[in-house]
Amino acid sequence: MKAINKLGSLNPKLEKTIKSVRSMEELEIIYAPFKPGGKRTLAERAKELGLQEPAMYVLNNVEVDLNSYILPEKKELSKIEDVEKGIIHIIAYTIATDTEMLSYLRQLRTEINFIIETKKSHSKQDSKSKLSVKKEVKGKLVDESKFENYFDYKIPVKYIKPHQILAINRGEHNKILSVKVVVPDFFFNTFFQFCTNKWTKNGKFDSDRKRIIEEAIKDSYNRLVQPLIVREIRAELRTKAEKASVDVFSTNLKQLLLTAPIKGQPILAIDPGYSNGCKLALVSQTGSLLASNVIYLHKSKGKSDFGNAEVLKNMLEEHDCTLIALGNGTACRETEEWLTHLIQQKIFSSRDVHYCIGCLKNQVHSEKFQLLKMSLARRVQDPLAELVKVEPQHLGVGIRIAGLSEKRATQIINYREENGPFLYRKQLTDVSGIGVKIFEQCAGFLRVGPTDAREASEDLGELNFINTVKSSHLSITDLSEELGSTEETMKLILEALSKPLNYDLRTEFSQAPLFKKGLISIYDISVGTVLTGRIKNVTHFGCFVDIGVGTDGLIHNSKLNGFNLQIGDRTEAKVINLDINKKRIGLEAVRKFYGWFCIPLVELDRNDSRLYFPRRATDMTKHAEKVLLSKVGGKK
């Protein structure tokens, strides 16, 4: 509005029109005639020829002689057809920016069924005989087969799913798909009738005026209104899909950050690689580096295969480690096969070695950590602490701990390395540079304590202690008065004393990483095979499951069988379809595990009188609930 006002063209009607816009697409149409340096619109050219006044006369049924506007010396106005053409362009623009008309069309749009049609884009490079698998787009190869479901596809706009919208948009962006929104004829007919009633039928009838306005209505629809409506439909679909995508992402992120930690155990991390070798980093139970090395498994460089196994075995034995975290980067699959072979051959003797696959993305940007891949192991030990590595200024809330600079934090770590784990927070004052004031600032943000109940100086967290606290019937009101505290604080303290040592809220919401002893190949499974896996990703159309065969399986929403599966959940699933060539595995959910407990789809053995209910059985289906209740005589 400021830009238009500077041109001296802003009037109350135009201001009202601008303030009434519902989309950027509509605003662009209104602003186009006033855009500096832009290509002039047909309406703007007609106005420059002095046809604005007669156009408004025609639209509002004011008597006007159009012949008087013919100027033989001007090519654009040399005959009556040129004058009418310019007037039609101005009226078409006026109709396209009329707020009453646009409001009516938007309401009409909700009542009409539009169709999205997609087809494969054809270029000279495309093969006529077979599907081109790869297509170069802006220097990158894009797999066209990922979009083959949309090579000849149509669906009503109101039924299209968010993931389909995103896929279609990607295909169109990569010039693999051509997309069209089919507008039904009824939409134009209704638009035409509305405009006719509003502008043609008022005042005295004039056949020439009627003809000009009807041509302007058609021109407005074909050139301005229909493209606007199509752009708005596409924009709304994109916004809807992006919002749904963000919702899924935030849910997945929350689940990822709440992954249960593996505390109190050393972990060896392997960052797999080919020519640069596999980097090893073994960290202590507190996340400190104990040992590091590099082995070359996939190139004839360095040690023999036996020597590589010895390096790994010695590191595990020397530091009493049985857990391995394998990064999911380059050469992960080959390294996993090697690990499986070692476990099956009992290379690690009586040591019960397990491994899990971990994500190598978003590693710590410290040179030391980046080199030794300590972050992968620490991520398994405490995912939340290691995943959140964002600078405080980039977050809505900060994560910087009051009183602790980088230097002081380093001093705390060094003290722990020399003297062992902290047993209570007051020990922080023994660290050089941590005085009483700094302790007061930072203590509330830190949690310290033994990782094993046997290391505790008291019986805190042990069953007898917890039972004593629960059965003592302590009065929160009396305690808060006696200790000079609030009832809320005393309640929090008693709740904390009623939980096991090292209790972590995340264990209620998710499970620890899935550790394995071996893997199988996609060639070893068939339709009907039942596998156990972990949910790796959740989308609008289903869940992807890591079932240990190198290719994730998909449980479509229609095959979830009532289970609410989230990232990190363990599940048992049955293979229902298998396409080895395309590496696609279709699964059906059979069970969801809650730690040691799982809810089956099938009925329990009627001879088994032992029934165990999970703490959180929010996913129990009506059928499963009915079956379980029948075991106890219908009593909950």
N, C-alpha and C positions, 0 to 999 in steps of 0.2 A: 504494500500500500504506500510505503514511503517512496518507492521508486516511481510508482504511477503518479503520486502527488507532485513529485518534482517535475514531471512532464506537464503538469496542469490538467491532467485528464481524470483525476479522481472526483467522482460525484457521489451523492448519497446512495443512489441505486447500485452503482458499481461496488461501493464499499460494503453494502449489505450482501451483495452477491458473493464477494470474496469471503466475508465472514461466515457465509453459509456453506462453504465447500465441505465435502465429506472425504475427499481423498486428494493426494498429490496429483493424480492424473487429471482430475477436474480443475485444479488450480492452474496446471500447466496450460490448459486450453484457454482459460480466462486471461492469463498473463501474457500469452504468446504475442498479441498485437503490440504490447508495450515493452517487450524484451529488447534491450539495446544490443545492436550488433547481430541479432538473430535474423533468420530468414523470415521475411514478411509473409503473413498469412494472406489468403485470398480476400478475406474480409478487410484486412488492413489496406491492401492495394486499392480495393473498391472505395474505401473511405477517403484515401488520398486523392481519388479522382472526383471527390465531391458528391458521392452517391449516398452518404449517410442520411441526409434529410429526406430524399424521396423514398428511400427504403423504409424509414419509419412511418412515412405517410401511407405507403402501401400496406404495411403491417397493421397499422391502427385504423385503416379504412378512411383515410382523409383523401379527398379528391386531389389528384395530381396529374399533370400532363408530362409523361415520361419523354415525349418527343423533344421537349424543351431542353433536355439534358444531352441531346446528341451534339457532339462537337466534331465536325468533319476533319478539322485540323489535327485532332488527336486520334491516333490509331485505335486506342482502347475504347473510345466512345464514338466511333465513326458511324455506327448504325444502331437501330433500336435494340437489336439482339444483344449488343455489347452492354448497353445500359441495363437491360433486364438481367443479364448474367451477373453483373456486379451487384445489383440489388438482391438477387437470390443468394449470393455469398454472404452479404451482410445479414440478411434475415436468417440464414442457416446458422450463423454464429450466434445470433441473438436467441434462437430457439435452443441451441445446444447449451447455453449458459443460463437458461431460465431456471431458477431455483424450484419453482412449483412443479415444472415438468420433470426435473431430475429427481425430486422427492417422490413423485408419482411412479417413475420408472424403477426406483430402488425398492419401493414397496411391491411393485409388480414382479420384480426379479425374484423375490422370495416365494412367489406363488407359481413360478414357471420352472420347468425342468430343463436346464442346460446340459449339454453333453460335451465331455472331453474326448477328443479323438487324437490318437497318436499313431504315427507311422514311421517306418525306418527312412531316414534321409539317405538318398542315393547320390553318389558322386562318381566321377569318372574312374576313380581308383577302385571302386567296389567291384567285386567279382560277380558276374551274372549267374555263375553256376553254383557257387557255394557261399556260405556265410563267412564274411571276413572277421577273423577272431580279434585282430588288433587294428587300431586306427590311430594314426598320429594326429594329435590335437595340440597345437602350440608347443611342439617339440617333445610331447609326452605321448607314450603309447597307452591307449585306452582299450580295455577289453569290451568289445561290442556285445559279446554273448551275455553280459550281465544285464543287458537291456532288452533281450529278445522277447520277454513277456509283453513288451510294449510296441513291438514292430507292427502290429495290426490290432489296436486295442481301442475300445470305447467304453465309457462308463458315465452314468449321470453324476453331475457335480456333487449332488448331495450325498452320494454313496462312496465317494472316493476317500481312501484312507490317507492319513498323514505321510506314512512311509512311501505310498505310491506317488504322492505329490512330489516329494523330495527326489525320488528316483527319476520321475519324468523331467523335472527341472534340470537334474544333472545330465540326463541324456540330451536334452535340448541344448544345454550350455556346451556340451562336447560335440555338438553338431551330428549326433547319432540319431536323434529323434526329431521329427517335426510335429508340432503340437497345434491343435486347432480347437477353439471353443465354438461349438455349433449352437447358433442362436435360432430358435424356432420362429417360423413365419408369424405365429400368433403374436410374438413380442412386437414385431414391426407394425402389424395391423392395429394393435392396441395403441401403440405410440402415435401412429398416423391419425387415428380417430380422436385421440386426446388433443393433438395439436390443431386438428381441423375444428373441433368444437371451441377451442380457446381463441383462435385467430381468424378463421375463415368465416364463421357464421355470424360474426357480430357486424351490425350495421347493414347498409344497403348492399345488395348483391351486385357483383361485377365479375363477369366471366374472365377477363384478363387478370384481374387481381387474384381470383380463385386459382387460376392456372399458375401464376407466379409463386403464390404461397405454397401450393402443393408441391411444386418443383423444389422449393426451398426446404420443405419438410423432408422430402426424399434425400436431397443433398446433405442436409444436416444429419440424417440418420446414417447414411452410408459413409460419410467422410469424418464425422465427429462423434455422434452418439454411440453407434454400435462399437467402434474401437474403444471408446471410453468404458463402456459396460464390460467388454471383454477384458480390458486391462484391470478393471476393478475386481472382476471375478478371479483373475489370476493372482492379483495382489492379495486378496483375502485368503485364497487357498494357500499361498506361500506363507502368509502370517500365521494362519492356523497350523500349518505343518511345522513351522519353526518353533511356535509356542509349545506344541506337543513334543517336539524333539527336545527342547530345553527341559520340559517337565520330566521326560524320561531320563535325560542326562543327569539332572539334579538328584533324582531318585537313585540312579546307579551310583553317583558320586557319594551320596550319603551312605549307601550300603558299603561302598569301597572303603570309606574313611572309618566305618564302624567294624571293619574286619577284626575278629578277635585276635589278640596278640599271642605269640609263643614266647613266654618269659622264662628266664632262668636257665636257658640252654645255649651253648655255643652253636653257631651255624656257619657252615662253609658255603660261600657264594661262588658260583661259576658263571662268568660272562663268556658265552661261547663265541668262537670265531674261527675263520679258516686260516688265512696266511699269517695273521697276527697272533694266532694261538688262542687258547682258552685261558683267561685270567682267573686265578684263584685268590680268594680273600677269606680268611677264617677269623671271625670275630668272637669275642668273649660274651658271656651272658649279659654284660653291660654295654655291648656294642663296640668295644675297643678292639683294635687290630691285634691279632695274635700271630698270624703268619700269612705269607703271600707267596705266589709262585705263578709260573706260566707253563702250560703244557701244550704240545702241538699234536692234536689228534687227527687232523684231517689233511695234513701235508707231510711229506717225507722230510721233515726238518726237526732237528733236535733229538729228543729221546725216542726210544722204541715204544711200542704200545705197552709192553710190559713195564718199561721204565715210567711211563705216564701213570699207570695204575699204582706203582709203588709210591710215587710222589703223593698221590691222593690218599692212599692208604696210610702212609706215615703221618700226614697232616691230621687225619681223623684220629688216629691212635694217640698221637702225642698230646692232643688237647681234649681227649675223651669226647669227641663229637660224633653224633649219629645222624644229624640232620643236614641236608644239602638243599640249597636254593639255586635252581638253574634258571638263568635269564632266558626270556623268550625271543631273543634276537636271532641274528644270523647263525646258522649251524646248530640251532637248538635241537632240532629233531635228531640229527646225527649224534650229537653229544648225549642225548637222552638214550638212544640205542646203546651207546657205549656204556653208560652208567647201568642200564638194565642188564647188560651182559656181565658186568663185574659182580652185580648183586646175585644174579643167578648162578654164577660160578663160585660164589662164596669167597671172593677175593678178600673181603673184609673179615674173614674168619667168623667168629661168633658174634661180631658186632652187628646189631640190628639196624642197618642203615636204611633211611628213607629219603626221598627227595620230593620236592614240589617245583612247579613251574611258576616263576615270578615275572612281573613286568619290569622291563628295563627303562621305560620312558620316564621323563622328568627326574632324572637322577640329580643328585646334589651337584652344584656347580663349583665345588671345591676341587682343586687340582688333585689333592691327595685322594679324596674319595672317588673322583672320576677315574683315576688310574687304577685303584685297587678294587673298585666295585663293592666297597663296604656297604653302600646304601642298599643294595639288593638284599643282603643278609639282615640288615637292620630293619628293612621294611617288613620282613617276616616277623621279626621280634616285636616290633611295635609299628604297625602300618600308619597310624594316625600321626605319630611324631615324625616319621620319615617322609610321608607324602606331602605334608604341609610345609613347603619350602618357599613360600611366597614372601617377598619383601613386605614388611608391615605397611608401608605407604601405599601399596597396591591393593590393600584389603579395606573393606568398609570398617572393620574393627582391627586393631593392631594385635600382633602376637609378641611384641617385644616385652620382655620381663623387666619390671621396674627394678632399678638399682644394678642390673647386670649388664656390663659392657662386654664386648667380645673378649677383651683381655681377662676380665674376671671370670667369665664362663670357662675360658681355657684353663685358668688356675684351678677351678673346681674339678674339671676333668682330670687334670694332672694329679691333683691330690687323691682322687679316687683310684687312679692307676697305681699310685705308690702305696696307698694304705688300704685298698679294698673298698667294697661298696659301703655307702653311708647306711647307718642303721637308724638314725633319727636326724631331724632337720637342724637341731642345735649344733650338730657337728660342723655345719657350714662355717661357724665362727672360728673354727680352727684353721680355716683356709686363709692364707695370706691375702690381705686386701678386703676381706669380708668382715666388717665391723658390725657393731650392734645396730646402727642405723640402716646399713645396707641389708642386713638380715631381716629387719622389720619390713623393708620394702619388697624383698623378693620371696620371703618364706611362704606367703600365701599362694604363690603360683607354682610351687615345687612340691612334688610328692616323692618321698624316699622311703625305703624300707627293704627288709630282706626279701629275697625271691623264694626262699624256702622257709617254711614254718619252723624247721629245726634250728635255723639260724637266729630266730627271735629270742630276745632275752626273757620274754614272758610267754604265756600261753595264749597270746592274742591270736584270734583267728582259728583256734582249734575248737573242735566240736564241744568239748566240756565248757570252754569259756563262753561260746555262743549260746549254749543252752542255759548257762547261768544268767547271762544278761537278759535273755528272753523270759525266763521264769522268775526273775527277781521282782517283777511288778513295780519297778521304780517309778516314783511320781515325778513327771517332768516339771510340774509346777514347783514342787519342793526343791528339786535339784537346781532349777534356774535361780530360785531365791537364795539358796545356800551358796551357790558359786558365783552369784552376781552376773548371770548371763540371761539371755532371752530364751523363751520356751522353744522358739524355732531352732536356735542353735543347739540346744540340748537334744531336741528330737533328731537332728542330723547326726550328732555324735553317737547317740544310742543306736541309730540305724547302721552307722558305720561299724560299731562294735559287734553288731549282730551278723556280720558277713565274714566269709573266709578271708584269710590273709591274702593280699594281692588281688582282692576281688576287683573285677573290671566290668563296668556296665556293658561294654561291647559284647561280652560273652552271651548276654541275653538276646542280642539282636542278630548276631551272625556267628559263624563258626570259624575255626582256625583253618589255615591253608590245608588243602588236601595233599597229604604226603603219600607217595607211591613207592612200590618196590620194582615195578616193571611196566612195560607197555606192550600193546599189541598193534598190529597193522590194520588198516582199513580192509585189507584182503582177508583178514582172519574173522571178520564178522559177516553176518548174513541177516536177512529179514527174520525177525523172531528173537535175535540175540538180545539178552538183557544185560545192560551195562550200568556201572555206577560212575557218576561224574559230578562236576561242579559247574554251576551256572557262571558263564564267563561274560555274557552280555544280555541285556534285556531290551527289546525293541517293541514297537507298537504291534507287530505281528507275531511275536513269539520270543522264545529264549534260546540262545546259543549255549550249548553244553560242551565242555571239554571232557571227552570220554576216553582220552588217552590213546587215540589212534592217529594223531597228527592232523586230523580234520575235525572241526567242531560240528556237532550234530545240531539240528534245529527241532525244537518242540514248538510246533505251531500253536497259536492260541486255542484252536479247536481241539488240540490234543493235550491240553493241560489238565483235564479231568478235575477241575475245581481247585487245584493247588495254586497258591500264590507264590511263585518262585521269584527270587531276587538274586542279584549278584552275590556270589559267595555261598549260596545254598547248595547243599549236597542233595543229589536226587538219584533215584534209580529209574532208568528209562529203557523202553523196548524199541528196537529198530523196526520201523514199519515200512520204510522204503529206502532203497540204496541205489545210487548212481555212481559207480566207481570212476567212470570216465570224467564226469563233471565234479567229482569229489563232493557229492551231496548226500547227506545222511538225514533221513527223516525219523524223528523219534516220537514216542508217546510216553508221557509221565506215568510212572507206576507208583513210586513212593517219594516222599520228601522226608529227609532225616532231620531230627532235632537233637543234635549231639549224638547220644547213644540210642535215642528213641526215633522211630519213624512211624508215620501213619500209612498203613497199606490200603490199597483199593479193595483187595480181597478180604473176605471175612476171616477172623481169627479162628484158631482151632477151638472148637467147642469143648474139647476135653481139657484145655488149658485154662485153669481158673485164675492165673496170675494176670492182672491187668495193670498196665502202667500208663498214666496220663501225663502228657508233657506239660511243662509249666506254661507254655504259650501255645495253645492249640487253636490259634485263630484261623488256621487254614483247614480245619477239619470239615469235611463235607457233610451234608445232611445224611447221606447214606452211611458214611463211616460212623457218625455219631449214633445213628439208630442201631447199627450193629453192636457198637460197644455197650450201649445202654441195655441191649438185650442180654448181655453177659452178666449183668448185675441186677437182673430183675426189674429193669426199667428205672432204677434209681441212679441219680447223678452222684 
